């Protein structure tokens, strides 16, 4: 059987600092969703044709630019939070609704008085699974500062909850069985939990140039493990396969 074609996707780790550990923006996927149903994830989704059309008018690597645009669009649609752009706060809900309805971002930004600032998204990671039964997403992860006083709103379509929490808080909740996280999210949270600020996270991203992470299964003395490379900044690089949720 042929391997499924990878779907280009993008997600953004939105980080805010309010004293104590930085908080990240999470959405909880609806249980009925075919991919990661019921799991906590960062806002994101597939790169749409409109993202590519807009990226073609802008400088830079077309795939990366399209990924950044998709990350901005999906965060607006899923959580009502504007990252990577400047726009009047009152226009954000309308922009998110109309983007979700399929209207073109460039025209909407012109109409509503907004402008993209894609340099505010910091490349953090890229994950592409192999040998899985679910849809295969080639996902670019970006870091972004939360806009001042950002108040997320759940979309009520693909997601049922949106909230702020620390990376370690979500890891602890997953270990208690209170929430579900898939393998890439767990590995990224373990990495993010070490940082006391956005600056530290961005510095770590700069110190580990993005290389695609494709987990593999390895036979060990205590059983089969799902593994990732050990030189990309992740403090935990394997997990027993039976314990790993892959989507």
SESE-447996 format. One record per atom (N, C-alpha, C): z, x, y; residue in one letter. Coordinates in steps of 0.1 Angstrom, whole numbers, padded with zeros to 4 digits, always signed. Each point is the difference from the previous one (the first is absolute). Layout:
% SESE-447996
ZXYa...
% end
This chain:
% SESE-447996
+0000+0008-0012x+0000-0008+0012x+0000+0009+0012x-0009-0004+0010x-0001+0008+0012x+0013-0001+0009x+0004+0011+0006x+0011-0001+0009x-0003-0009+0012x+0009-0008+0005x-0002-0008+0012x-0003+0008+0012x-0009-0004+0009x-0003+0007+0012x+0012+0000+0009x+0004+0011+0006x+0011+0001+0009x-0003-0008+0013x+0009-0007+0005x-0001-0008+0012x+0007+0008+0012x-0008+0004+0010x+0007+0007+0011x+0010-0009+0007x+0012+0005+0003x+0011-0007+0006x+0008+0009+0009x+0008-0006+0008x+0009+0007+0009x+0013-0007+0002x+0010+0008+0002x+0014-0006+0002x+0007+0009+0011x+0009-0006+0007x+0007+0007+0010x+0015-0001-0001x+0007+0011+0000x+0014+0001+0000x+0005-0001+0014x+0004-0012+0005x+0005-0001+0013x+0015+0003+0001x+0003+0009+0008x+0014+0005+0001x+0006-0002+0014x+0013-0005-0001x+0007-0002+0013x+0014+0007-0001x+0005+0005+0011x+0013+0007+0001x+0009-0007+0009x+0012-0004-0006x+0010-0008+0007x+0014+0006-0003x+0001+0013-0002x+0012+0006-0004x+0001-0001-0015x+0006+0010-0006x+0000+0001-0015x-0013+0003-0006x-0002-0003-0012x-0013+0003-0007x-0011-0009+0006x-0012+0006+0001x-0011-0007+0005x-0003-0012-0009x-0005-0011+0006x-0003-0012-0007x-0015-0001-0001x-0005-0005-0011x-0014-0002-0003x-0003-0015-0001x-0013-0003+0003x-0004-0014-0001x-0005-0003-0014x+0006-0011-0006x-0004-0004-0014x-0005-0014+0000x-0010-0003-0009x-0003-0014-0003x+0002-0002-0015x+0004-0012-0003x+0001-0004-0014x-0012-0008-0004x-0007+0005-0010x-0012-0007-0005x+0004-0013-0007x-0009-0010+0002x+0002-0012-0007x-0001+0002-0015x+0009-0006-0008x+0000+0002-0014x-0013-0003-0007x-0008-0009+0006x-0013-0004-0007x-0011+0010+0003x+0002+0010+0008x-0011+0010+0003x-0003+0008-0012x-0013+0002-0003x-0004+0007-0012x+0005+0015+0000x+0000+0006+0012x+0005+0014+0001x+0013+0001+0007x+0010+0006-0007x+0013+0002+0005x+0007-0013+0004x-0002-0010-0008x+0006-0013+0003x+0015+0001+0000x+0007-0005+0010x+0014+0000+0001x+0006+0014+0005x-0008+0010+0002x+0005+0013+0003x+0001+0002+0015x+0009+0009+0004x+0001+0005+0014x-0010+0011+0003x-0008-0002+0010x-0010+0010+0004x+0000+0002+0015x-0008+0010+0004x-0002+0002+0014x-0012-0009+0004x-0001-0004+0012x-0012-0008+0004x-0013+0007-0002x-0010-0007-0005x-0012+0007-0003x-0009-0009-0008x-0012+0005-0003x-0010-0007-0008x-0013+0008+0000x-0010-0007-0006x-0013+0006-0001x-0007+0003+0013x-0009+0010+0000x-0009+0002+0012x-0011-0010-0001x-0001-0008+0011x-0011-0010+0001x-0013+0005+0006x-0011-0007-0003x-0012+0005+0007x+0001+0001+0015x+0007-0010+0006x+0002+0001+0015x+0007+0013+0004x+0009+0004-0008x+0007+0013+0003x-0010+0012+0001x-0009-0001-0010x-0010+0011-0001x-0010-0001+0012x-0004-0012+0003x-0009-0002+0012x+0006+0006+0012x+0012-0003+0003x+0007+0005+0012x+0002+0015-0001x+0003+0005-0012x+0002+0014-0001x-0013+0008+0003x-0011-0006-0003x-0013+0007+0002x-0003+0002+0014x+0007-0007+0009x-0002+0002+0015x+0010+0010+0006x+0008+0006-0009x+0011+0008+0005x-0002+0014-0006x+0006+0011+0007x-0001+0013-0005x+0009+0002-0012x-0002+0011-0008x+0009+0004-0011x-0006-0004-0013x+0007+0004-0011x-0004-0003-0013x-0001-0015-0002x-0011-0006-0004x-0002-0014+0000x+0010-0007-0010x+0003+0006-0011x+0009-0006-0010x+0014+0000+0005x+0004+0011+0007x+0014+0000+0005x+0001-0009+0012x-0010-0001+0009x+0001-0009+0011x+0000-0015-0005x-0008-0003-0010x+0000-0013-0005x+0014-0004-0006x+0006+0010-0007x+0013-0002-0006x+0011-0002+0011x-0001+0007+0011x+0009-0002+0011x-0001-0014+0006x-0013-0004+0002x-0002-0014+0005x+0005-0010-0009x-0003+0002-0013x+0006-0010-0010x+0015-0001+0001x+0006+0012+0001x+0015+0000+0001x+0005-0008+0012x-0006+0002+0011x+0003-0007+0012x-0002-0015-0002x-0011-0004-0005x-0003-0014-0002x+0009-0007-0009x+0002+0007-0012x+0009-0006-0010x+0014-0002+0005x+0005+0010+0008x+0014-0001+0005x+0001-0012+0009x-0010-0002+0008x+0000-0012+0009x-0001-0013-0008x-0009+0000-0010x-0001-0013-0008x+0012-0003-0008x+0006+0010-0006x+0011-0002-0010x+0013-0001+0007x+0002+0007+0011x+0014+0001+0005x+0001-0003+0015x-0012-0002+0007x+0000-0002+0014x+0005+0011+0009x-0002+0012-0005x+0005+0012+0007x-0012+0009+0004x-0001+0004+0012x-0012+0007+0005x+0003+0015+0000x-0005+0007-0009x+0001+0015+0000x-0015+0005+0002x+0000+0012+0006x-0013+0006+0003x-0009-0007+0010x+0006-0008+0008x-0007-0007+0011x+0009-0004+0011x-0006-0002+0012x+0007-0005+0012x-0006-0014+0002x+0009-0010+0002x-0004-0013+0002x+0012-0008+0006x-0002-0009+0009x+0011-0008+0005x+0007-0007-0011x+0013+0000+0001x+0008-0005-0011x-0003-0015-0003x-0003-0007+0011x-0003-0015-0002x-0012-0002-0008x-0009+0010-0001x-0013-0002-0007x+0001+0004-0014x+0011+0006-0005x+0000+0005-0013x-0001-0011-0011x+0008-0011+0002x-0002-0011-0011x-0014-0005-0001x-0007-0002+0012x-0013-0006-0001x-0010+0011-0006x+0002+0012+0003x-0008+0011-0006x+0001+0000-0015x+0013+0000-0005x+0002+0000-0014x-0007-0012-0007x+0002-0012+0006x-0006-0012-0006x-0015+0000-0001x-0006+0005+0011x-0015+0000+0000x-0006+0011-0008x+0008+0011-0001x-0005+0011-0010x+0001-0006-0014x+0010-0007-0003x+0002-0005-0014x-0011-0010-0003x-0005-0007+0011x-0011-0010-0002x-0013+0007-0001x-0001+0013+0002x-0012+0007-0002x-0008+0004+0013x+0006-0002+0011x-0007+0004+0013x+0000+0015+0001x-0010+0005+0007x-0001+0014+0002x+0010+0006+0009x+0006+0011-0004x+0011+0006+0008x-0005+0005+0014x-0012+0006+0001x-0005+0006+0012x-0001-0011+0011x-0006-0011-0004x-0002-0011+0009x+0013-0006+0005x+0009-0001-0010x+0013-0006+0003x+0008+0009+0010x+0000+0013-0002x+0007+0009+0009x-0006-0001+0014x-0013-0001+0001x-0006-0001+0013x+0004-0013+0007x+0001-0011-0008x+0004-0013+0006x+0014+0000+0004x+0009+0005-0009x+0014-0001+0002x+0007+0012+0008x-0009+0010+0004x+0006+0011+0008x+0007+0010-0008x-0005+0004-0012x+0006+0010-0008x-0009+0012-0003x+0006+0011-0004x-0007+0012-0003x+0006+0007-0012x-0008+0005-0009x+0005+0008-0011x+0004+0014+0004x+0011+0005-0006x+0005+0014+0001x+0002+0005-0014x-0010+0003-0007x+0001+0003-0014x+0007+0014-0002x+0001+0008+0010x+0007+0013-0001x+0015-0002-0002x+0005-0012+0002x+0014-0002-0002x+0003-0002-0015x-0010-0001-0008x+0003-0001-0015x-0001+0014-0005x+0010+0004-0007x+0001+0014-0006x-0003-0001-0015x-0011+0007-0005x-0003+0000-0014x+0012+0005-0008x+0004-0007-0010x+0012+0004-0008x-0003+0002-0015x-0008-0008-0006x-0003+0002-0014x-0013-0008-0003x-0005+0002-0012x-0011-0008-0006x+0002-0001-0015x+0000-0012-0005x+0002-0003-0014x-0011-0007-0006x-0004+0005-0012x-0011-0006-0008x+0004+0000-0015x+0004-0011-0005x+0004-0001-0014x-0012+0002-0010x+0004+0002-0012x-0011+0002-0011x+0006-0007-0012x-0009-0004-0009x+0005-0006-0013x+0010-0011+0002x-0003-0010+0009x+0009-0011+0001x-0008-0013-0002x+0007-0011-0003x-0007-0012-0004x-0002-0009+0013x+0007+0003+0011x-0002-0008+0012x-0011+0005+0009x-0002-0007+0011x-0009+0005+0010x+0003+0015+0004x-0010+0008+0002x+0002+0014+0004x-0002+0001+0015x+0010+0004+0008x-0001+0002+0014x+0001+0015+0004x-0009+0004+0007x+0000+0014+0006x+0006-0002+0014x+0014+0003+0000x+0007-0004+0012x+0005+0012+0008x-0004-0001+0013x+0005+0010+0010x+0013-0005+0006x+0010+0008+0001x+0013-0003+0006x+0001+0007+0013x+0004-0008+0010x+0002+0006+0014x+0014-0003+0004x+0005+0009+0009x+0013-0002+0007x-0003-0005+0014x+0009-0009+0005x-0001-0005+0014x+0013-0003+0005x+0003+0003+0013x+0012-0005+0006x-0001-0015+0002x+0011-0006-0001x+0001-0015+0003x-0001-0002+0015x-0008-0009+0005x+0000-0003+0014x+0014-0005+0004x+0003+0003+0013x+0013-0004+0005x+0003-0015-0002x+0011-0004-0005x+0004-0014-0002x-0009-0008-0009x-0007+0007-0009x-0009-0007-0009x+0008-0010-0009x-0004-0012+0000x+0006-0011-0008x-0010-0005-0010x+0001+0005-0013x-0010-0004-0010x+0001-0015-0003x-0011-0006-0004x-0001-0014-0004x-0008+0000-0013x+0005-0006-0011x-0007-0001-0013x-0012-0008+0002x-0011+0004-0007x-0013-0008+0001x+0001-0013-0008x+0008-0001-0010x+0001-0012-0008x-0012-0003-0009x-0008+0010-0002x-0012-0001-0009x+0002+0009-0012x-0003+0013+0002x+0002+0009-0011x+0014+0005-0001x+0008-0002+0010x+0014+0005+0000x+0010-0011+0003x+0012+0002-0005x+0010-0011+0002x+0012+0005+0008x+0001+0013+0003x+0011+0006+0008x-0004+0012+0007x+0005+0003+0012x-0003+0012+0007x+0014+0004+0007x+0003+0013-0001x+0013+0004+0005x+0000+0016+0002x+0010+0004+0007x+0003+0015+0002x+0011+0004-0010x-0002+0012-0006x+0011+0006-0008x-0003+0015-0001x+0011+0007-0003x-0001+0014-0002x-0007+0003-0014x-0006+0012-0001x-0006+0003-0013x+0010+0001-0011x+0012+0006+0003x+0010+0001-0010x+0006-0014-0004x+0001-0009+0010x+0005-0013-0002x-0009-0008-0010x-0013+0002+0001x-0009-0007-0009x+0000+0006-0014x+0001+0013+0000x+0002+0007-0013x+0012-0005-0007x+0011-0001+0007x+0013-0004-0006x-0002-0015-0005x-0006-0008+0008x-0002-0014-0004x-0009-0001-0013x-0010+0009+0000x-0008+0000-0012x+0008+0004-0013x+0008+0010+0002x+0008+0005-0011x+0010-0011-0005x+0005-0009+0009x+0009-0011-0004x-0008-0011-0006x-0013+0000+0001x-0008-0011-0005x-0002-0011+0010x+0004+0002+0012x-0001-0010+0010x-0014-0002+0006x-0008+0011-0001x-0014-0001+0005x-0009+0008-0010x-0013-0002+0002x-0010+0008-0009x-0008+0008+0009x-0002+0013-0004x-0010+0009+0007x-0008+0007-0011x-0013+0002+0004x-0009+0006-0009x+0001+0015+0001x-0006+0007-0010x+0002+0015-0001x-0004+0007+0013x-0011-0002+0006x-0003+0007+0013x+0010-0002+0011x+0004-0013+0001x+0010-0003+0010x+0013+0007-0002x+0005+0001-0013x+0012+0007-0003x-0001+0015+0004x-0011+0006-0004x-0001+0014+0003x-0001+0003+0015x-0007-0009+0007x+0000+0002+0015x+0013-0003+0006x+0008-0009-0005x+0013-0003+0006x+0010+0012-0003x-0001+0006-0012x+0008+0011-0003x-0003+0012+0010x-0013+0001+0003x-0004+0010+0010x+0005-0003+0014x-0001-0013+0004x+0004-0004+0013x+0015-0001+0002x+0007-0002-0010x+0015-0001+0001x+0006+0013+0005x-0007+0011-0001x+0006+0013+0004x-0001+0002+0015x-0007-0008+0008x-0003+0002+0014x+0010-0008+0009x+0005+0007+0010x+0009-0006+0009x-0007-0006+0013x-0013+0002+0001x-0007-0004+0012x-0015-0001-0003x-0008-0006+0008x-0014-0001-0001x-0006+0015+0001x+0006+0007+0009x-0005+0014+0002x+0001+0008-0013x+0011-0001-0007x+0001+0007-0013x-0010-0005-0010x-0003-0013+0000x-0010-0005-0010x-0014+0005+0004x-0003+0000+0013x-0013+0005+0004x-0002+0015-0002x+0011+0007+0002x+0000+0015-0003x-0003+0002-0015x+0007-0008-0009x-0002+0002-0014x-0015-0003-0004x-0005-0011+0007x-0014-0004-0003x-0009+0012+0004x+0002+0006+0011x-0008+0011+0005x+0001+0012-0009x+0012+0002-0006x+0002+0012-0009x-0006-0002-0014x-0004-0012-0003x-0006-0003-0013x-0013-0008+0002x-0011+0008+0002x-0013-0007+0003x-0003-0010-0011x-0006-0011+0004x-0002-0011-0010x-0010+0004-0011x+0004-0001-0012x-0008+0001-0012x+0002-0012-0009x-0011-0005-0005x+0001-0012-0008x+0010+0001-0012x+0009-0009-0001x+0010+0000-0011x-0005-0010-0011x-0003+0006-0011x-0004-0008-0012x+0010+0002-0011x+0010-0009-0002x+0010+0002-0011x-0007+0002-0013x+0007+0007-0009x-0005+0002-0014x+0012-0002-0009x-0003-0003-0013x+0011-0002-0010x+0001+0013-0008x+0012+0004-0001x+0004+0013-0007x+0010-0003-0011x-0003+0006-0012x+0009-0001-0011x+0011+0010+0001x+0013-0004+0000x+0011+0009+0001x+0009-0002-0012x+0010+0008-0001x+0010-0001-0011x+0007-0013+0000x+0002-0006+0011x+0007-0013+0001x-0009-0012+0002x-0013+0002-0002x-0009-0011+0000x-0011+0003+0010x-0008-0011+0003x-0011+0001+0010x+0005-0002+0014x-0005+0009+0009x+0003-0001+0014x-0012-0002+0008x+0001-0007+0011x-0010-0001+0010x+0002+0011+0011x-0009+0008+0002x+0002+0012+0008x-0010+0001+0012x+0005+0008+0010x-0009+0003+0012x+0002+0015+0003x-0009+0006+0008x+0001+0014+0003x+0013+0003+0007x+0005+0013-0001x+0013+0004+0005x-0002+0008+0013x-0011+0000+0007x-0002+0008+0012x-0005-0009+0012x+0003-0013-0001x-0004-0009+0011x+0012-0006+0008x+0012+0006-0002x+0011-0005+0008x+0009-0010-0006x-0003-0004-0013x+0008-0010-0006x+0012+0006-0008x+0012-0005+0003x+0011+0006-0007x+0002-0004-0015x-0006-0011-0004x+0000-0005-0014x-0015-0001-0004x-0003+0007-0011x-0014+0001-0003x-0003-0006-0014x+0010-0007-0006x-0003-0006-0013x+0010-0011-0002x-0004-0010-0009x+0009-0011-0003x-0004-0005-0014x+0010-0003-0009x-0004-0005-0013x-0010-0012+0001x-0011+0001-0007x-0010-0010+0001x+0005-0014-0002x+0010-0002-0009x+0005-0013-0003x+0007-0006+0012x+0005+0008+0010x+0007-0004+0011x-0009-0002+0013x-0012+0004-0001x-0009+0001+0012x-0008-0013+0001x+0001-0007+0011x-0009-0011+0003x-0012+0005+0007x-0012-0003-0006x-0012+0006+0005x-0008-0010+0008x+0005-0012+0002x-0008-0010+0007x-0001-0013-0007x
% end
